[in-house]
Amino acid sequence: PPTPEEISSMREGSTLVSYINALTDKDIVEALNARKISAIAMELVPRITRAQKMDALSSQANLAGYKAVIMAAEYLPKIFPMLMTAAGTIQPARVVIMGAGVAGLQAIATAKRLGAVVEVSDVRPAVKEQVESLGGKFIEVPTDESAEDEGGYAREQSEEFLQKQRELVREKIVQADVVITTAAIPGKPAPKLVTDDMVKEMRDGSVIVDLAVATGGNCTMSEPGEVVVKEGVTLVGKLEVPALLPINATDMYAKNVLNLVGDMVDKEKGFHYDFEDEVVVGSGVCHQGEICHARVREAHGLTPLTTAQEA
């Protein structure tokens, strides 16, 4: 997101298309709105079919999922595939992936290509088929709760459900060579899925790659921006993982922005805001001095807009 200094140098009435952290960073939103800057938050682009070409969260998560497995392979003191040689048989690495969103699915595919045995946990039963299609084994947690919000993202779950999930996957985690955690809730701290006692029970030399470390981490022992060894386990907490693949990350993000801005250009009207377009409604944070995004207003404790203000 832009810094306060960068915002102060922007021309009033201009348009910003960027990651903004709009649900959590009240100061940035207020600074943009005070200068009557129209702000489009890339992290809020709705997950609908038409908007897939604009979905920067997905394009970057794809890269993060791939890179997470490559980092795990680098730090793990054994190979991923089974190897049968005259000197004996090497058993394949066991990989547990927490979260089967875009990053998790790419991690499954990459780990399988390297020859690992992959097990996957997610709060959404609907992803089981996708996991199995990539060769992973789904760890299913029985639940009556709705696991997805209207945008297709994982919904924050009750403590009772999370406890059930922890108990079910605990055995899998302590037996794993690699754990990759990808679980995130938009606008909320990352759920704690791998606890201190789980880490203590893992074998020496095991690796945990925590892709949610920027929002608090899925592992209670992860440290943002650091690679540390605790209880004999290597915890990888690198930030901005897609930026470790800068050529691909830049190409994909640029195309996401181009597609979003391009769809806001009309042959007759030129660049304009169509508030009947669900992509504009879903990602537009503020416009002409008004914070117009319902979830952003709610997150920052503002009252809902009246019908007249929405118009």
ZADO-1210 file (C-alpha; in nm, 4 decimals, padded with zeros to 6 digits):
<atoms>
<atom x="00.0000" y="00.0000" z="00.0000" code="PRO" pos="1"/>
<atom x="00.1093" y="00.3617" z="-00.0467" code="PRO" pos="2"/>
<atom x="00.2711" y="00.5419" z="00.2458" code="THR" pos="3"/>
<atom x="00.1081" y="00.8520" z="00.3999" code="PRO" pos="4"/>
<atom x="00.3770" y="01.0622" z="00.2285" code="GLU" pos="5"/>
<atom x="00.2949" y="00.9106" z="-00.1097" code="GLU" pos="6"/>
<atom x="-00.0766" y="00.9714" z="-00.0547" code="ILE" pos="7"/>
<atom x="-00.0138" y="01.3361" z="00.0326" code="SER" pos="8"/>
<atom x="00.1649" y="01.3832" z="-00.3010" code="SER" pos="9"/>
<atom x="-00.1222" y="01.2381" z="-00.5057" code="MET" pos="10"/>
<atom x="-00.3466" y="01.4737" z="-00.6979" code="ARG" pos="11"/>
<atom x="-00.6948" y="01.5129" z="-00.5523" code="GLU" pos="12"/>
<atom x="-00.9548" y="01.3300" z="-00.7575" code="GLY" pos="13"/>
<atom x="-00.7030" y="01.0842" z="-00.9036" code="SER" pos="14"/>
<atom x="-00.7488" y="00.7074" z="-00.9020" code="THR" pos="15"/>
<atom x="-00.5307" y="00.4589" z="-00.7142" code="LEU" pos="16"/>
<atom x="-00.5308" y="00.0894" z="-00.8069" code="VAL" pos="17"/>
<atom x="-00.3272" y="-00.1001" z="-00.5489" code="SER" pos="18"/>
<atom x="-00.3191" y="-00.3387" z="-00.2589" code="TYR" pos="19"/>
<atom x="-00.4517" y="-00.1190" z="00.0218" code="ILE" pos="20"/>
<atom x="-00.5207" y="-00.3544" z="00.3156" code="ASN" pos="21"/>
<atom x="-00.8520" y="-00.1733" z="00.3261" code="ALA" pos="22"/>
<atom x="-01.0180" y="-00.4003" z="00.5823" code="LEU" pos="23"/>
<atom x="-00.7410" y="-00.3603" z="00.8389" code="THR" pos="24"/>
<atom x="-00.5583" y="-00.0311" z="00.7732" code="ASP" pos="25"/>
<atom x="-00.7957" y="00.2467" z="00.8743" code="LYS" pos="26"/>
<atom x="-00.5329" y="00.5225" z="00.8479" code="ASP" pos="27"/>
<atom x="-00.4583" y="00.4486" z="00.4807" code="ILE" pos="28"/>
<atom x="-00.8271" y="00.4438" z="00.3894" code="VAL" pos="29"/>
<atom x="-00.8947" y="00.7714" z="00.5723" code="GLU" pos="30"/>
<atom x="-00.5895" y="00.9398" z="00.4160" code="ALA" pos="31"/>
<atom x="-00.7005" y="00.8398" z="00.0661" code="LEU" pos="32"/>
<atom x="-01.0565" y="00.9496" z="00.1284" code="ASN" pos="33"/>
<atom x="-00.9467" y="01.2842" z="00.2741" code="ALA" pos="34"/>
<atom x="-00.7778" y="01.3677" z="-00.0574" code="ARG" pos="35"/>
<atom x="-01.0861" y="01.2517" z="-00.2491" code="LYS" pos="36"/>
<atom x="-00.8821" y="00.9834" z="-00.4192" code="ILE" pos="37"/>
<atom x="-01.0815" y="00.7046" z="-00.5805" code="SER" pos="38"/>
<atom x="-00.9236" y="00.3861" z="-00.4475" code="ALA" pos="39"/>
<atom x="-00.9586" y="00.0395" z="-00.5977" code="ILE" pos="40"/>
<atom x="-00.8300" y="-00.2331" z="-00.3642" code="ALA" pos="41"/>
<atom x="-00.6817" y="-00.5265" z="-00.5558" code="MET" pos="42"/>
<atom x="-00.7231" y="-00.7523" z="-00.2515" code="GLU" pos="43"/>
<atom x="-01.1010" y="-00.6983" z="-00.2601" code="LEU" pos="44"/>
<atom x="-01.1632" y="-00.7986" z="-00.6233" code="VAL" pos="45"/>
<atom x="-01.4573" y="-01.0428" z="-00.5943" code="PRO" pos="46"/>
<atom x="-01.3999" y="-01.4064" z="-00.6809" code="ARG" pos="47"/>
<atom x="-01.6445" y="-01.4339" z="-00.9676" code="ILE" pos="48"/>
<atom x="-01.5825" y="-01.5924" z="-01.3068" code="THR" pos="49"/>
<atom x="-01.5562" y="-01.2639" z="-01.4960" code="ARG" pos="50"/>
<atom x="-01.3036" y="-01.1249" z="-01.2477" code="ALA" pos="51"/>
<atom x="-01.0600" y="-01.4175" z="-01.2530" code="GLN" pos="52"/>
<atom x="-00.8352" y="-01.2281" z="-01.4947" code="LYS" pos="53"/>
<atom x="-00.8155" y="-00.9424" z="-01.2395" code="MET" pos="54"/>
<atom x="-00.7689" y="-01.1565" z="-00.9271" code="ASP" pos="55"/>
<atom x="-00.4233" y="-01.0608" z="-00.8012" code="ALA" pos="56"/>
<atom x="-00.4648" y="-01.2557" z="-00.4779" code="LEU" pos="57"/>
<atom x="-00.4984" y="-01.5734" z="-00.6825" code="SER" pos="58"/>
<atom x="-00.2194" y="-01.4976" z="-00.9282" code="SER" pos="59"/>
<atom x="00.0259" y="-01.4234" z="-00.6472" code="GLN" pos="60"/>
<atom x="-00.0955" y="-01.7123" z="-00.4290" code="ALA" pos="61"/>
<atom x="-00.0237" y="-01.9509" z="-00.7165" code="ASN" pos="62"/>
<atom x="00.3393" y="-01.8451" z="-00.7072" code="LEU" pos="63"/>
<atom x="00.3530" y="-01.8556" z="-00.3266" code="ALA" pos="64"/>
<atom x="00.2223" y="-02.2136" z="-00.3196" code="GLY" pos="65"/>
<atom x="00.4877" y="-02.3254" z="-00.5658" code="TYR" pos="66"/>
<atom x="00.7699" y="-02.1423" z="-00.3917" code="LYS" pos="67"/>
<atom x="00.6659" y="-02.2742" z="-00.0489" code="ALA" pos="68"/>
<atom x="00.7317" y="-02.6313" z="-00.1619" code="VAL" pos="69"/>
<atom x="01.0653" y="-02.5376" z="-00.3200" code="ILE" pos="70"/>
<atom x="01.1730" y="-02.3662" z="00.0053" code="MET" pos="71"/>
<atom x="01.0618" y="-02.6686" z="00.2068" code="ALA" pos="72"/>
<atom x="01.2678" y="-02.8969" z="-00.0192" code="ALA" pos="73"/>
<atom x="01.5687" y="-02.6707" z="00.0296" code="GLU" pos="74"/>
<atom x="01.5551" y="-02.6851" z="00.4096" code="TYR" pos="75"/>
<atom x="01.4460" y="-03.0505" z="00.4477" code="LEU" pos="76"/>
<atom x="01.7480" y="-03.2764" z="00.5078" code="PRO" pos="77"/>
<atom x="01.6067" y="-03.5545" z="00.2865" code="LYS" pos="78"/>
<atom x="01.4652" y="-03.5943" z="-00.0645" code="ILE" pos="79"/>
<atom x="01.0948" y="-03.5818" z="-00.1525" code="PHE" pos="80"/>
<atom x="01.0516" y="-03.8889" z="-00.3797" code="PRO" pos="81"/>
<atom x="01.0755" y="-04.2588" z="-00.2999" code="MET" pos="82"/>
<atom x="01.4078" y="-04.3980" z="-00.4175" code="LEU" pos="83"/>
<atom x="01.4778" y="-04.7705" z="-00.4563" code="MET" pos="84"/>
<atom x="01.8478" y="-04.8441" z="-00.4856" code="THR" pos="85"/>
<atom x="02.0920" y="-05.1268" z="-00.4221" code="ALA" pos="86"/>
<atom x="02.1767" y="-04.9491" z="-00.0970" code="ALA" pos="87"/>
<atom x="01.8165" y="-04.9652" z="00.0200" code="GLY" pos="88"/>
<atom x="01.4826" y="-04.7949" z="-00.0205" code="THR" pos="89"/>
<atom x="01.4233" y="-04.4310" z="00.0746" code="ILE" pos="90"/>
<atom x="01.0644" y="-04.3638" z="00.1747" code="GLN" pos="91"/>
<atom x="00.8935" y="-04.0575" z="00.0208" code="PRO" pos="92"/>
<atom x="00.8609" y="-03.7393" z="00.2235" code="ALA" pos="93"/>
<atom x="00.5263" y="-03.6843" z="00.3929" code="ARG" pos="94"/>
<atom x="00.3819" y="-03.3370" z="00.3315" code="VAL" pos="95"/>
<atom x="00.0786" y="-03.1916" z="00.5108" code="VAL" pos="96"/>
<atom x="-00.0790" y="-02.8819" z="00.3582" code="ILE" pos="97"/>
<atom x="-00.3138" y="-02.6687" z="00.5668" code="MET" pos="98"/>
<atom x="-00.5587" y="-02.4843" z="00.3442" code="GLY" pos="99"/>
<atom x="-00.6625" y="-02.5830" z="-00.0088" code="ALA" pos="100"/>
<atom x="-00.7119" y="-02.2407" z="-00.1612" code="GLY" pos="101"/>
<atom x="-00.5106" y="-02.1287" z="-00.4623" code="VAL" pos="102"/>
<atom x="-00.1764" y="-02.1448" z="-00.2784" code="ALA" pos="103"/>
<atom x="-00.2584" y="-02.4791" z="-00.1204" code="GLY" pos="104"/>
<atom x="-00.3653" y="-02.6390" z="-00.4480" code="LEU" pos="105"/>
<atom x="-00.0478" y="-02.5229" z="-00.6225" code="GLN" pos="106"/>
<atom x="00.1543" y="-02.6568" z="-00.3283" code="ALA" pos="107"/>
<atom x="-00.0187" y="-02.9961" z="-00.3631" code="ILE" pos="108"/>
<atom x="00.0606" y="-03.0125" z="-00.7345" code="ALA" pos="109"/>
<atom x="00.4245" y="-02.9112" z="-00.6816" code="THR" pos="110"/>
<atom x="00.4840" y="-03.1509" z="-00.3903" code="ALA" pos="111"/>
<atom x="00.3297" y="-03.4372" z="-00.5861" code="LYS" pos="112"/>
<atom x="00.5505" y="-03.3600" z="-00.8864" code="ARG" pos="113"/>
<atom x="00.8507" y="-03.3898" z="-00.6533" code="LEU" pos="114"/>
<atom x="00.7269" y="-03.7320" z="-00.5408" code="GLY" pos="115"/>
<atom x="00.5944" y="-03.6604" z="-00.1900" code="ALA" pos="116"/>
<atom x="00.2964" y="-03.8204" z="-00.0181" code="VAL" pos="117"/>
<atom x="00.0565" y="-03.5269" z="00.0336" code="VAL" pos="118"/>
<atom x="-00.2281" y="-03.4904" z="00.2858" code="GLU" pos="119"/>
<atom x="-00.4458" y="-03.1792" z="00.2973" code="VAL" pos="120"/>
<atom x="-00.6712" y="-03.0146" z="00.5549" code="SER" pos="121"/>
<atom x="-00.9266" y="-02.7413" z="00.4832" code="ASP" pos="122"/>
<atom x="-01.2419" y="-02.6131" z="00.6548" code="VAL" pos="123"/>
<atom x="-01.4348" y="-02.6336" z="00.3253" code="ARG" pos="124"/>
<atom x="-01.5554" y="-02.9866" z="00.2403" code="PRO" pos="125"/>
<atom x="-01.6224" y="-02.8673" z="-00.1159" code="ALA" pos="126"/>
<atom x="-01.2482" y="-02.8629" z="-00.1958" code="VAL" pos="127"/>
<atom x="-01.2085" y="-03.2366" z="-00.1377" code="LYS" pos="128"/>
<atom x="-01.2592" y="-03.3162" z="-00.5067" code="GLU" pos="129"/>
<atom x="-00.9998" y="-03.0581" z="-00.6127" code="GLN" pos="130"/>
<atom x="-00.7475" y="-03.1956" z="-00.3629" code="VAL" pos="131"/>
<atom x="-00.7976" y="-03.5527" z="-00.4802" code="GLU" pos="132"/>
<atom x="-00.7775" y="-03.4521" z="-00.8471" code="SER" pos="133"/>
<atom x="-00.4215" y="-03.3317" z="-00.7797" code="LEU" pos="134"/>
<atom x="-00.3250" y="-03.6548" z="-00.6043" code="GLY" pos="135"/>
<atom x="-00.3616" y="-03.5342" z="-00.2457" code="GLY" pos="136"/>
<atom x="-00.5486" y="-03.7112" z="00.0348" code="LYS" pos="137"/>
<atom x="-00.8137" y="-03.4933" z="00.2009" code="PHE" pos="138"/>
<atom x="-00.8295" y="-03.4858" z="00.5820" code="ILE" pos="139"/>
<atom x="-01.2004" y="-03.4379" z="00.6384" code="GLU" pos="140"/>
<atom x="-01.3428" y="-03.2660" z="00.9486" code="VAL" pos="141"/>
<atom x="-01.7193" y="-03.3272" z="00.9965" code="PRO" pos="142"/>
<atom x="-01.9065" y="-02.9978" z="01.0446" code="THR" pos="143"/>
<atom x="-02.2491" y="-02.8379" z="01.0117" code="ASP" pos="144"/>
<atom x="-02.1009" y="-02.4903" z="00.9764" code="GLU" pos="145"/>
<atom x="-02.0874" y="-02.2929" z="00.6540" code="SER" pos="146"/>
<atom x="-01.7215" y="-02.2812" z="00.5599" code="ALA" pos="147"/>
<atom x="-01.7261" y="-02.0211" z="00.2799" code="GLU" pos="148"/>
<atom x="-01.8393" y="-01.6607" z="00.2618" code="ASP" pos="149"/>
<atom x="-02.0264" y="-01.5138" z="-00.0328" code="GLU" pos="150"/>
<atom x="-01.6983" y="-01.4342" z="-00.2077" code="GLY" pos="151"/>
<atom x="-01.5714" y="-01.7930" z="-00.2018" code="GLY" pos="152"/>
<atom x="-01.3113" y="-01.7242" z="00.0683" code="TYR" pos="153"/>
<atom x="-01.2807" y="-01.9347" z="00.3828" code="ALA" pos="154"/>
<atom x="-01.5057" y="-01.8063" z="00.6612" code="ARG" pos="155"/>
<atom x="-01.3788" y="-01.7647" z="01.0161" code="GLU" pos="156"/>
<atom x="-01.4705" y="-02.0833" z="01.2036" code="GLN" pos="157"/>
<atom x="-01.5813" y="-02.1407" z="01.5618" code="SER" pos="158"/>
<atom x="-01.3290" y="-02.2416" z="01.8258" code="GLU" pos="159"/>
<atom x="-01.5125" y="-02.5745" z="01.8597" code="GLU" pos="160"/>
<atom x="-01.4537" y="-02.6531" z="01.4916" code="PHE" pos="161"/>
<atom x="-01.0910" y="-02.5432" z="01.5040" code="LEU" pos="162"/>
<atom x="-01.0357" y="-02.7681" z="01.8058" code="GLN" pos="163"/>
<atom x="-01.1806" y="-03.0654" z="01.6167" code="LYS" pos="164"/>
<atom x="-00.9591" y="-02.9827" z="01.3211" code="GLN" pos="165"/>
<atom x="-00.6489" y="-02.9591" z="01.5402" code="ARG" pos="166"/>
<atom x="-00.7209" y="-03.2968" z="01.7024" code="GLU" pos="167"/>
<atom x="-00.7764" y="-03.4682" z="01.3680" code="LEU" pos="168"/>
<atom x="-00.4699" y="-03.3267" z="01.1934" code="VAL" pos="169"/>
<atom x="-00.2406" y="-03.3402" z="01.4970" code="ARG" pos="170"/>
<atom x="-00.1379" y="-03.6998" z="01.4267" code="GLU" pos="171"/>
<atom x="-00.0728" y="-03.6141" z="01.0612" code="LYS" pos="172"/>
<atom x="00.1363" y="-03.3089" z="01.1505" code="ILE" pos="173"/>
<atom x="00.3626" y="-03.4816" z="01.4029" code="VAL" pos="174"/>
<atom x="00.4344" y="-03.7556" z="01.1485" code="GLN" pos="175"/>
<atom x="00.5005" y="-03.5112" z="00.8644" code="ALA" pos="176"/>
<atom x="00.8374" y="-03.4168" z="00.7221" code="ASP" pos="177"/>
<atom x="00.6950" y="-03.0908" z="00.5839" code="VAL" pos="178"/>
<atom x="00.3955" y="-02.8788" z="00.6862" code="VAL" pos="179"/>
<atom x="00.2872" y="-02.5911" z="00.4624" code="ILE" pos="180"/>
<atom x="00.0221" y="-02.3599" z="00.6048" code="THR" pos="181"/>
<atom x="-00.1793" y="-02.1290" z="00.3785" code="THR" pos="182"/>
<atom x="-00.4987" y="-02.0596" z="00.5757" code="ALA" pos="183"/>
<atom x="-00.6093" y="-01.6946" z="00.5763" code="ALA" pos="184"/>
<atom x="-00.9318" y="-01.5085" z="00.6558" code="ILE" pos="185"/>
<atom x="-00.9727" y="-01.1713" z="00.4763" code="PRO" pos="186"/>
<atom x="-00.9534" y="-00.8865" z="00.7274" code="GLY" pos="187"/>
<atom x="-00.8874" y="-01.1221" z="01.0206" code="LYS" pos="188"/>
<atom x="-00.5788" y="-01.2639" z="01.1946" code="PRO" pos="189"/>
<atom x="-00.4628" y="-01.5984" z="01.0555" code="ALA" pos="190"/>
<atom x="-00.6146" y="-01.8968" z="01.2428" code="PRO" pos="191"/>
<atom x="-00.3739" y="-02.0833" z="01.4697" code="LYS" pos="192"/>
<atom x="-00.3521" y="-02.4354" z="01.3296" code="LEU" pos="193"/>
<atom x="-00.0088" y="-02.5605" z="01.4377" code="VAL" pos="194"/>
<atom x="00.0498" y="-02.5128" z="01.8103" code="THR" pos="195"/>
<atom x="00.3686" y="-02.5158" z="02.0186" code="ASP" pos="196"/>
<atom x="00.3058" y="-02.8684" z="02.1447" code="ASP" pos="197"/>
<atom x="00.2582" y="-02.9981" z="01.7883" code="MET" pos="198"/>
<atom x="00.5930" y="-02.8501" z="01.6871" code="VAL" pos="199"/>
<atom x="00.7600" y="-03.0092" z="01.9894" code="LYS" pos="200"/>
<atom x="00.6324" y="-03.3526" z="01.8841" code="GLU" pos="201"/>
<atom x="00.7572" y="-03.3251" z="01.5239" code="MET" pos="202"/>
<atom x="01.0745" y="-03.5074" z="01.4240" code="ARG" pos="203"/>
<atom x="01.4050" y="-03.3205" z="01.4235" code="ASP" pos="204"/>
<atom x="01.4775" y="-03.1856" z="01.0773" code="GLY" pos="205"/>
<atom x="01.1108" y="-03.1338" z="00.9865" code="SER" pos="206"/>
<atom x="01.0120" y="-02.8102" z="00.8122" code="VAL" pos="207"/>
<atom x="00.7136" y="-02.5771" z="00.8493" code="ILE" pos="208"/>
<atom x="00.6545" y="-02.3096" z="00.5836" code="VAL" pos="209"/>
<atom x="00.4020" y="-02.0558" z="00.7151" code="ASP" pos="210"/>
<atom x="00.2556" y="-01.8554" z="00.4257" code="LEU" pos="211"/>
<atom x="00.0173" y="-01.6737" z="00.6625" code="ALA" pos="212"/>
<atom x="00.2946" y="-01.5295" z="00.8785" code="VAL" pos="213"/>
<atom x="00.2199" y="-01.1683" z="00.7719" code="ALA" pos="214"/>
<atom x="-00.1225" y="-01.1818" z="00.9411" code="THR" pos="215"/>
<atom x="-00.0079" y="-01.3524" z="01.2594" code="GLY" pos="216"/>
<atom x="00.0829" y="-01.6950" z="01.1251" code="GLY" pos="217"/>
<atom x="-00.0897" y="-02.0327" z="01.1254" code="ASN" pos="218"/>
<atom x="00.1933" y="-02.1671" z="01.3406" code="CYS" pos="219"/>
<atom x="00.2317" y="-02.0237" z="01.6893" code="THR" pos="220"/>
<atom x="00.6123" y="-02.0449" z="01.6713" code="MET" pos="221"/>
<atom x="00.6603" y="-01.8730" z="01.3328" code="SER" pos="222"/>
<atom x="00.8493" y="-01.5433" z="01.3218" code="GLU" pos="223"/>
<atom x="00.7631" y="-01.2899" z="01.0476" code="PRO" pos="224"/>
<atom x="01.0463" y="-01.2463" z="00.8005" code="GLY" pos="225"/>
<atom x="01.2668" y="-01.5053" z="00.9672" code="GLU" pos="226"/>
<atom x="01.3847" y="-01.8625" z="00.9175" code="VAL" pos="227"/>
<atom x="01.4426" y="-02.0100" z="01.2630" code="VAL" pos="228"/>
<atom x="01.4965" y="-02.3519" z="01.4174" code="VAL" pos="229"/>
<atom x="01.2877" y="-02.4312" z="01.7260" code="LYS" pos="230"/>
<atom x="01.2535" y="-02.7700" z="01.8943" code="GLU" pos="231"/>
<atom x="01.4592" y="-02.9133" z="01.6068" code="GLY" pos="232"/>
<atom x="01.2065" y="-02.7924" z="01.3465" code="VAL" pos="233"/>
<atom x="01.2915" y="-02.5333" z="01.0791" code="THR" pos="234"/>
<atom x="01.0200" y="-02.2662" z="01.0643" code="LEU" pos="235"/>
<atom x="01.0168" y="-02.0624" z="00.7424" code="VAL" pos="236"/>
<atom x="00.8380" y="-01.7310" z="00.7916" code="GLY" pos="237"/>
<atom x="00.9498" y="-01.5387" z="00.4849" code="LYS" pos="238"/>
<atom x="00.7328" y="-01.2403" z="00.3918" code="LEU" pos="239"/>
<atom x="00.6147" y="-01.1484" z="00.0396" code="GLU" pos="240"/>
<atom x="00.6921" y="-01.4938" z="-00.0963" code="VAL" pos="241"/>
<atom x="00.5719" y="-01.4124" z="-00.4530" code="PRO" pos="242"/>
<atom x="00.8392" y="-01.1405" z="-00.4641" code="ALA" pos="243"/>
<atom x="01.0979" y="-01.4193" z="-00.4486" code="LEU" pos="244"/>
<atom x="00.9828" y="-01.4933" z="-00.8064" code="LEU" pos="245"/>
<atom x="00.9844" y="-01.1316" z="-00.9264" code="PRO" pos="246"/>
<atom x="00.9683" y="-01.1896" z="-01.3024" code="ILE" pos="247"/>
<atom x="00.6515" y="-01.3983" z="-01.2841" code="ASN" pos="248"/>
<atom x="00.4979" y="-01.1990" z="-00.9994" code="ALA" pos="249"/>
<atom x="00.5417" y="-00.8719" z="-01.1877" code="THR" pos="250"/>
<atom x="00.4076" y="-01.0083" z="-01.5165" code="ASP" pos="251"/>
<atom x="00.0980" y="-01.1578" z="-01.3550" code="MET" pos="252"/>
<atom x="00.0182" y="-00.8613" z="-01.1312" code="TYR" pos="253"/>
<atom x="00.0603" y="-00.6168" z="-01.4193" code="ALA" pos="254"/>
<atom x="-00.1847" y="-00.8180" z="-01.6289" code="LYS" pos="255"/>
<atom x="-00.4328" y="-00.8254" z="-01.3372" code="ASN" pos="256"/>
<atom x="-00.4217" y="-00.4449" z="-01.3112" code="VAL" pos="257"/>
<atom x="-00.4417" y="-00.3987" z="-01.6873" code="LEU" pos="258"/>
<atom x="-00.7497" y="-00.6208" z="-01.7058" code="ASN" pos="259"/>
<atom x="-00.9235" y="-00.4392" z="-01.4209" code="LEU" pos="260"/>
<atom x="-00.8549" y="-00.0905" z="-01.5556" code="VAL" pos="261"/>
<atom x="-00.9336" y="-00.1996" z="-01.9099" code="GLY" pos="262"/>
<atom x="-01.2787" y="-00.3198" z="-01.8058" code="ASP" pos="263"/>
<atom x="-01.3472" y="00.0240" z="-01.6559" code="MET" pos="264"/>
<atom x="-01.2943" y="00.1930" z="-01.9930" code="VAL" pos="265"/>
<atom x="-01.6014" y="00.2543" z="-02.2085" code="ASP" pos="266"/>
<atom x="-01.5760" y="00.3438" z="-02.5785" code="LYS" pos="267"/>
<atom x="-01.8009" y="00.6475" z="-02.5285" code="GLU" pos="268"/>
<atom x="-01.7425" y="00.7478" z="-02.1652" code="LYS" pos="269"/>
<atom x="-01.3732" y="00.6638" z="-02.1408" code="GLY" pos="270"/>
<atom x="-01.2455" y="00.5611" z="-01.7949" code="PHE" pos="271"/>
<atom x="-01.5398" y="00.5719" z="-01.5540" code="HIS" pos="272"/>
<atom x="-01.6916" y="00.4129" z="-01.2451" code="TYR" pos="273"/>
<atom x="-01.9921" y="00.1925" z="-01.3155" code="ASP" pos="274"/>
<atom x="-02.1474" y="00.1232" z="-00.9785" code="PHE" pos="275"/>
<atom x="-02.3721" y="-00.1390" z="-01.1320" code="GLU" pos="276"/>
<atom x="-02.0591" y="-00.3427" z="-01.2088" code="ASP" pos="277"/>
<atom x="-02.0038" y="-00.5934" z="-00.9275" code="GLU" pos="278"/>
<atom x="-01.6259" y="-00.5764" z="-00.9701" code="VAL" pos="279"/>
<atom x="-01.6301" y="-00.1990" z="-00.9124" code="VAL" pos="280"/>
<atom x="-01.8712" y="-00.2349" z="-00.6215" code="VAL" pos="281"/>
<atom x="-01.6667" y="-00.5196" z="-00.4731" code="GLY" pos="282"/>
<atom x="-01.3250" y="-00.3527" z="-00.4968" code="SER" pos="283"/>
<atom x="-01.3972" y="00.0214" z="-00.4859" code="GLY" pos="284"/>
<atom x="-01.3058" y="00.1469" z="-00.1380" code="VAL" pos="285"/>
<atom x="-01.3670" y="00.5214" z="-00.1659" code="CYS" pos="286"/>
<atom x="-01.4841" y="00.7643" z="-00.4351" code="HIS" pos="287"/>
<atom x="-01.5332" y="01.1415" z="-00.4414" code="GLN" pos="288"/>
<atom x="-01.4770" y="01.1840" z="-00.0682" code="GLY" pos="289"/>
<atom x="-01.6960" y="00.8957" z="00.0485" code="GLU" pos="290"/>
<atom x="-01.5911" y="00.5545" z="00.1777" code="ILE" pos="291"/>
<atom x="-01.8287" y="00.3475" z="-00.0323" code="CYS" pos="292"/>
<atom x="-01.7361" y="-00.0166" z="00.0357" code="HIS" pos="293"/>
<atom x="-01.9819" y="-00.1775" z="00.2792" code="ALA" pos="294"/>
<atom x="-01.7350" y="-00.4218" z="00.4371" code="ARG" pos="295"/>
<atom x="-01.4678" y="-00.1532" z="00.4750" code="VAL" pos="296"/>
<atom x="-01.7167" y="00.0767" z="00.6468" code="ARG" pos="297"/>
<atom x="-01.8193" y="-00.2047" z="00.8791" code="GLU" pos="298"/>
<atom x="-01.4581" y="-00.3006" z="00.9553" code="ALA" pos="299"/>
<atom x="-01.3770" y="00.0598" z="01.0504" code="HIS" pos="300"/>
<atom x="-01.6898" y="00.1095" z="01.2606" code="GLY" pos="301"/>
<atom x="-01.8699" y="00.3425" z="01.0177" code="LEU" pos="302"/>
<atom x="-02.2461" y="00.3432" z="00.9728" code="THR" pos="303"/>
<atom x="-02.3854" y="00.1925" z="00.6496" code="PRO" pos="304"/>
<atom x="-02.4443" y="00.4324" z="00.3620" code="LEU" pos="305"/>
<atom x="-02.7968" y="00.5559" z="00.3062" code="THR" pos="306"/>
<atom x="-02.9713" y="00.4826" z="-00.0232" code="THR" pos="307"/>
<atom x="-02.9142" y="00.8423" z="-00.1330" code="ALA" pos="308"/>
<atom x="-02.5398" y="00.8224" z="-00.0537" code="GLN" pos="309"/>
<atom x="-02.5081" y="00.4923" z="-00.2419" code="GLU" pos="310"/>
<atom x="-02.6731" y="00.6493" z="-00.5462" code="ALA" pos="311"/>
</atoms>
